[in-house]
């Protein structure tokens, strides 16, 4: 029997359901015809826009029998392949999203939110690195297998059939982050084999060719036909599993077939343009909002509007690029699709946070706090020493004391004292600040999965810093942390404000809206960075979080932040412990709840934003370190937060050293390695507890 909560969520969130958004009274034929007209207009504009002097009129003259060699070369060599790729990929993504949303009855489901596109992209990247000859069909087959494996992993992490809609999306996002981190590391390690993966990895029509698009057209047609054959069963599935079974529907078989078709269509899109987000989320909701309910109409209408949206996004990316540089279409779709995700997530019914929101788990035998802190500090110092010794220039351990005190070989002393030591200290301080910020947010929200990355703060801080670097590069360096703080504060205000309904903030909704905010701010940062005159490698490194070339100026920013912030934190320990007890206890003891919550959250945002301004966006350090500290020493903040700071510093120092040594003299951004460690922990937490 289907669970009432899942059915209630589906009816509430799906536009047009009772309790959902009001739908527009538009007939199926009008929606499809309107989509075809819009597609025709956008397709023509897309063909007519380019950097050459060939206009749409020249192309029309060519189609009417003209013989302009330049126009023919432009049409066949660049514009037509690009337009065909947008047409095919947009339709495939929209169909994939519509089938996923119906099969799992989750309005937030799409190929990108459930990890399908990231799995397909990783599989293609691995095959490319392995030297597998990838024709168009083999590429699609490998993408299909990767997407299918990712979908299976998400299903398992979310708890199988018993998982709630919010858990399914959280699992999908965590798997997406993990697979994306693995892919980014592989790209860094094998840059020659992967080629221009920055644009393809963000979803770009610039890598398309007509032969590939035409080759996968039969697969797109087969996916649409298969969906239409399942249309009646999917209509009945929307009424609930029990009702569908009573009407003769084999629920399990229909669901599996729909998911397989969805993964196939997502693989088609990835093989043509790379992973593109939010088209599969927005297009089905657009046609459902117009009043369509039966899948026989929803699927073709979604395909038409999906193609229209992707072509329009690519056209907008080229028209509005700040410097005329190529901006991936996937960045634009994320900019406009993330608000749709935010709107849907805000409507998610969820229970408010309860006191003691951290899920019970198996307690470790706890050592005395001074001993734990001393051991952690000793391990941190040992990691820093290892970082000073290891690298493309080996440093003998016996010479390290002399080098740090001004003796030894001049060249090696310069490497150790002027290059390695500052960046290791920057990594340690950044990790400590991120861990403290994450611990504060988890305590205040009573949400064990709350993290400044998951809540969008890191993305907002990164956008604020990127805005200064791109738009106002002549401003003093001291402005960068201020801009990062303002960006992080604005992102958190958006997340918290949208999460608040009827005076409460539900943990699941807070995390989901934070994910949407992170997607929005990250897309905005990608737009600035890829559209600006950054080198691609430099842009990718900064966006991934890196301590490369950090010096004493960066160290001064972080040290100043720590000097100001840590005393304020020490004064807040008692109030943080009271906030962790719920709403009533602090009020009974005379604590101004809203003022205290706002003050400590502002402190958390300030600490994390300054770290992001210096090292870029680093995921999940603020999740892993506080959790580990809480298991080791308990939840009292005067013990948990200092230990979390040490653990966060250890994580970042270890990530910096490993990233610097593995492929020396090249580097892997430390943020990617930290994410590889943190994301599995996030997955484990989802599997470990029933509530977020």
N, C-alpha and C positions, 0 to 999 in steps of 0.2 A: 504493500500500500504506500502510495506517495505521501511524503510528509506534508502536513498542512502548512508548515512554515515556508517551505520551498514554493508551494503553489501560491501562497499569499504574497511572497516576494515577487514572483513572476507576474502576478496580476497587478501588483502595485507599480512595478517598475516598467512594464511594457507599455509604451504609449498606446492609449486607446482602450486599455483594460479598465474595468471598474476600479475606481480609486486612483487611476493613473492620470497622465496628462490628457487634456482634451484634444481630440483629434480633429483634423480639418475634414469637412464633408466633401471629399474629392473621390471620384470614381476611379476604378483601376485603369480603364482605358485612358483617362485624362492624365493620370500619373505617368503611365508608360509613354504616351505621346509627348507629354511635356518634357520628359527625360530625353527622348529621342531628339526633340527640337533643340534642347539645351546642349546635348552632345554634339549635334551638327554644328552649332554656332561655335562652341569651344574648340572642336576639332579643326574648324576652318581657321580660327584665330591662332591656334597652336601651330598649324602648318605655315601660317603667314609670318610668324615672328621668328627672327633670327638676327645674327650679327652681320650677315652679308647684306648687300643692297637689293637682294631679290625679294620683292614684295608679294603679297597674296595675289595681286592682279597679274603679276608675271607667271605665277604658278597656275592661275586659272586659264591664262592664255595657253600655257603648255598643255593643260588638260583638254582644251578645245581645239587642239591640232597644231599649236605653235611648235617651233623647233629652235628654242633658245638653249644652246648647250650649257650655259652657266646655270639657268634655271633648272634644267634637267639634273645636273650634277648636284645642286643644292637639295632638290626634292628627294632624289633617290639615295644620296649619300649621307644625309643627316636628318632632315626634317621628317620625312615619311617614316623611317625606322623608329624615331623617337615617338611620334604620334601613335604608331601601331603598338609600341610597347606599353604606352599609357593606357590605351584602349583595352588591351588584353589583360594587363596586370590589375587595373582598376576593377574590371568586371569580375576577374577571378577572386580578388580579395573580398569584394562585396558578397559574392555568392558564398564564399567560405564563411564569412561572418554570420550571414543569415542562417546557414545550416547549423553552425555551432550554437548560436543563441537559441534556436528551436530545439536542438537535440538535448542540450543540458538544461534548458529552460532557465537561462541566466542572461539577463539583458546586458551584462558587462562583458560577456564572452566575445572574443574575436581572435583571429590568428595570432596577433601580437600580444594580447593580454594573457593568453593561455600558453605562450611559449612556442607555438608551432613555427612561426617564421624564424625565431632565433635558432631553433633546433635545425631547421632546414638550412639556414645560412652557415651554421657551424659544420654541418655535414659536407656542404659544398667546399668550404674552406679547407677542411681536413683532406678531402679528395684532391683538391688542387695542390696542396703541399706534398701529398704522397706521390704526386706525379701521375695520377690516374688521368687518362685522356678523356676529357669531358666534351663530348658532343652535346647537342641540344637535348636529346632524349635522355642520355645517361645523366646529364646534370639534373634534369627533372626527377629521374628515379632516385638519385642520391638525396636530393632535397626532400622527396616524399618520405624516404626512410628516416631521415633525421627529424623531420617534423612529426612523424608518427611516434618515434621514440620519446620526443619531448612531451607530446600529448599524454603518452602513457605515464611518464614520470610525474607530470602535473596531477593526473588523476590519482595516482598512488599517494603523493604527498598531501593532497587535499582530503584524504580519508575515504576514497572510493565513492560508492553511491551514497554513503551517509553524510558526505561533506556538505556544509552549507554553501550557499552562493558566494558569500564573502570569502570563505576559505579557499574556494576554487580560484578566485581571481588573485588572492594573495599568494597562493601556491604558484600560479602562472607567472606572476611578476617576479617572485624569488627565483624560479627556474630560469626565466628570461635573463635576469641579472647574472646568474651563474654562467649560463651558456655564453652570454655576450662577453663576460670577462675572459672566459677560456678562448673565445674567438679572437679577442683583442690581443691577448698574450701571444697566440699563434701568429697573428699578423705581425706583431713586433719581432718575433723570432725569425720569421720567414718572409721578409719584406719583398724580396725579389720574386718569389714564387706567387705571392698573392697579388702583386701589381697594385692597381689603383683601387685598393679596397676601401679607402676612406669614403669615397662617394658611393660605391656600390654597397658598402656596409650600411650606409644611411638611407639607402633607397634612391637610386638616381636613374633617370631615363637616358642620361648621356651615354651609358654603357650599352645601350640596346642596339640590335641590328634586326633588319626585317626578316631574315631567314629564321632566326630563333623564334620570333613572334609568330610567324606563319606555321612553324613546326609544331607549336603547342596549341594552336587553335583547335585541333580535333580533341585534345584533352579538355579544353575549356567547354567545348560543345558537349562532350560526354558528361562532364560534371553538371552542366545545366540540365541535360536530359535526365540524368540520374536523380537530381533534385526534384524535377517535375514528377517523376514516377513515384517519389516518396511523398509528394505534396499532401495527399489526403491523409496519409498516416501521420505526418507531422502536424497537420491541423488537429487531429484527434489527440495526439500526444500532448498538445498544449492544454487540454482539459484535465490532465492529471493521469498518472500511470494506471490507477484503478479503473477509471472510466474508459481509457483507451483499451485496456485489456478486455473489459466487458464488451467492447465493440469489435473485438476480434483482432486487435493490433498486437503483433509480437514486439513488445516494447524494447526488449534488449536488442533484438536483431535490427530494428529500425534505427535505434540510437547508434549502434556500431556502424551501420552503413552510412548514416549521415555524417558521423565523425570522419570516417574514411574518405568520403567525398570531399569534406571540408579540408582535410589535410592535403589531398591531391590538388585541390584548387590553390591552396596556399603555396604548395611546392611549385606550381606553374608560375605564380607571380614572382616567387623568389628567384627562380631560374631565369626570369626575363629581366627583372629590374633590381634584384636584391630585396632585403626586407623593408617593407614600407608599413608604417603603423597607422592605425585609426581609420583607414578607409573601410575596413571590414567591420568596424564598430559603428561608424556614422551613417553609412549608406543604408543598411537595413532599417535603422531607426528613422531615417528620413522618410522612407516610403511608408513605414508603419504609422508615423505621425500624420501622414497624408490620408490615412484611413484604410490602408490595405491590411487585410488580415489573412486571407487565404494564401497559402504558399504558391499556388499556381500563378498568382499575380505578384506576390512579394518577390519571388526569386528573379524573374526577368526584369522587373522594375528596379530591384537593387543592383543588378548587373549594369543596367544602363546608367543609373545615377553614380555607381562606383567609378565607372570609366570617366564620366563627366567630372567628378570630383578630383580624380588623380590628374587628368589633363589640365584642369583649371589650376591645381596646385603647382604643377610644373611650370605652367605659363606665368603664374604669379611669382614663382621663385626667380625666374629669369628677368622679369620686368622690374622687380623691386630690389634686386641685389644691390647692396650698398656701394659696391665698387665695380659691378659688372662681372665679378667672378661667378663661377658656377656654384649654385646652392642646390643641394640634393632635394628632390621633390618630397622625400620622406620627412624632411625637416618642416616643410610647410604643412603637410598633412597632420603632423603632430601638433603644430601650433594651433590649428583649427579643430583638431579632433580631441585634444586634451580637455577643452571646455565641455565637450559632449560627455566625456567620461566623468568630469566633475559633477555635471548636472544629474547624471544617472546615479552616481555614488551617493550624492546628497539625499536621494529619494530612497536609499536602501533602509528598510526597517531593521533596527538593531536594538539590543538591550543596552542601557547605560552602564557605565563602569561601576563596579561595586568596590567597597573597601577591601584592601588586600588583594588588588587585582593581579598580583604576580602568581602564576599557577604553582601549586605545590609540587615539589619534585623530591627526588631522593637526596637527602642532605649528606654532604660529605662530612667526615670527621674534621672538625674545625680546629686549626691551630690558633694559638694566641695571636691577636692582631699585630702587636709589635714584631713578633717573629715573622709573620706573613709579609708585613711591609718591608722588613729588613731583607728577607730573602728575595722579594720582588725587586728591591732596589739593587741588590747585589747582582741579580741576573741581568737587570737593565745595564748596569755598568759593564758586565761581561760582554753583552751584545754590542755595546758601543765600542769596546776594545776590539772585538772581532771585526766590526765595520771599519775601524781604522787600519787594521792589518790586511784585510782582504781587498782585492781589486785587480785591475790590469797591471798595476805595479805592486808586487808583493813587498811587504814590510816585515822584516824579522821581528819577532815579539820582544827579543832582548833589547832592541834599539828603541822601542816605543817610549819608555820613560825619558830617555835623552832627547828624543825628537819633540816631545811635548814641553820640555823645559828649555828649548832653544838650541840644543846641540845636534849632533849627527850630521849626516849628509844634507847639503842645502836643498837639493832637488826633492829628496824624499821628505824632508821637513816641510817644504812648501806644499807637497801633495797632502800630507797628513794634517797640517795645521790650518792651511788656507782653503783646502778643498773638501776633504772628508769630514773633519771635525765640525765645521759649521753646518753642513747639510745633515749630519747625524743628529746634532742638537735640534735643528729645525724639525726633523722627523719626530724626535722624542716629544718636543713641546706641542707640535700639531696633534700627535696622537693623544697626548694627555688632555688637551683642551677639547678635542672631539669626544673623548670618553666621558669627561665631566659633563659636557653638554648633554650627551645621550642619557647619562644617569639621572640628571635633573629632570629631563622630559619624561622618562619612565616613571620616576617617583611622583611627579605632579599629576600625570595623566592616569596613573595606576594601570598602565598598559605595558605588558612585558615586551611587546613588539614595537613600541614607539621608539623612534630613532630620528635624529635630525635629518638623515637622508630620506628615510621613508616619509617623514612629515613635510618634505619639500624645502626645508631650511637650507640644506647644502646647495640644492639647485638654485634657490633664490640668491644666495650669497655668490655663487659662481656667476650668475647672470649680472649681478651688480658689479663684480670685479671686471668681467669681460666687457661690460658697457664702457667702463672707464678706459680699459686698455685699447678698445677699438675706436670709440668715438672721441675720446679726449686723451690721447696718449701723451700730451705735453704736460699734463698736470703732475704735481709732485707725487712721489711714491706714497707719502703719508696719507693721501686721499683714498688709496685703494682699500684699506681695511674699513674705512668709513662707508664707502660705497657697498662693500660686501655686507656690512652689518645692516645697512638700510634694505638691501635686497633680501637678505635672510629674514629680517623682521617683517617685511611686506609679505613674503611667501608664507611665513607662519601665521600672520594675521588672516590671510586668505584661507588657509587650511582650517584654522580654529573657528573662524567665523562661519564658514560653510558647514562645518561639522556640528555646529550647535543648533539643535532643534528642540523646541519646547523647554528651553532652559537646561538641557543636558547635552553632554558630548559622549556619544556611544563610541567605545574603543574601535569597533570594526569600521564604523563610518569615518572616524578620525584617520585611521591608517589608509583607507581606500582613497579618501580625498587628498591626503598627503601624497599618495602615489600619483594622483592626477596632477597635483601642483608640481611635483618633481618632474613629471613628463613635460608639462607646459614650460617650466623655466629652463629645463635642459634643452628643449627644442629652440627656445629663444636664444640661448647661448650658442647652440650649434649654428643658428642662422647668422649671428654676429661673427662668429669665428670663421666659418666657412665662406661667408661672403666678403670678409675682410682680406687684406693681403697678408695673411699669415701663411707660412709654409705649412703644408698639410701635416707633416710629421710633428711639427711644433704644436699645431692645434690639437692633434690627437693626443699628444703627450700631456698637454695641460688639462684637457677635458678628462683624462683618465686619472689625474692626480699624480703629481710627481715632485720629488725634491731635487730634481736635476738643476745644477748651477745655482742653488740657493746659497746665500752668503750671509755675512754678518748683518747686513741691513734687514734681511728677512728675519734673522734671529732676534734682532732688536724689536721688531714689531711684535713677535710672539712673546718675547720676554716681558715687554711692557704690558701687554694684555694680561699675562699671568700675574704680574706684580699688582695690578689694579684689581683683577677679578678674583683671585684666590682669597684675599682677606674678606671681600664681600661674601664670597661663598661660605667661609667659616662662620660668619655672622648669621647665615641662613640655615645652618644645620638643624636647629630645633624646629623651625617652622616647616622645613621640608619633611621632617619626620611626622609632624602633625598633618600635613597635607596628604600623606600616604594613608592616613586612617579613614579618609572619607570626607563628606561634606559637613556632618553634624559636629564631630568632635572639635575641630578648630574653632567653630563658631561658639561652642560652649565655653571654650577656654579664652574667648575674647580676641581671637585672631581674625583680622580682616581678610576674609578668604580670597576675594577677587583681587584685592590690591597685592596680597602676598604672592598669589599665583602669577600675576602679571609681572611682578618684580623678578622672581626667580626665573621665569621663562625668558624674560628680556636678558638676564645674565647668561643663560644657556645659549641664546641666539648670538649674543655678542662674542662669547668665547669661540663658538663653532665658526662663526662668520669670519673672524680674523684668521683662523686656521685655513679655511677655504681660500681666502684671499691670497695666502702665501703658497699653499701647495696644490690648489685646485680641488676638484670634487673627489672626495674619498668616501667610499661607501662602507657602511656597516662597522666601522671601528667603534662608533658610539652605541652599537647594539651588542657586540660581542664582549667588550671589556666590562661594562657594568653588570652583565649577566654573570660572567665568570667571577667577578668580585663579589657579587651577591651570594653565589653558591659557596664561596670560600669563607666569607666573614659575616654574612647576614645582611639585612636590609637597612640597618641604622646608617644614616648618610655620613656621619662623622668617621665611620670606618669604611663604608663601601666606596665612597667617591675618591678618597685618596688612593685606595688600592686599585680602583678602576683607572685612575690616571696613570699609575705605574704600568698596568697591563696594556693600556692603550699606547703608551710610549714604547713598550717592548714590541708590540705588534708592528708599529710603523718603522722602528729601527730595523727589525728583522726583515720586513718587506723591502726597505731601502737597500739593505746589504745584499739580499738575494737578487733583487732586480739589477743591481749594479755589477754583480759578479757573474751571473749565469751566462750572459752573452757578451761579456766585456770584449772590446771597449764600448759596444752599444749597451743600451739599458732597457729594462722593462719598467714602466711606471709603477711606483710603489703602490699607488691606489688600486691598480688592477690586482696585484698580489694580495692586498688586504681584502679586496672584495672576494677573491677566490676562497679565502679563509672564512669570511663573515657570512657569505650567502648560504653555505651548507648549514651553518648554525641557525640561520633564519628558517631554513627548511625544517630542521630538527625541531625548532620551537613550534612550528605549525603542526607537525605530527604529534608532538608531545602533549599538547593541551587541546581541549575542546573549545576553549574560548580564546579570543585574541586579547 
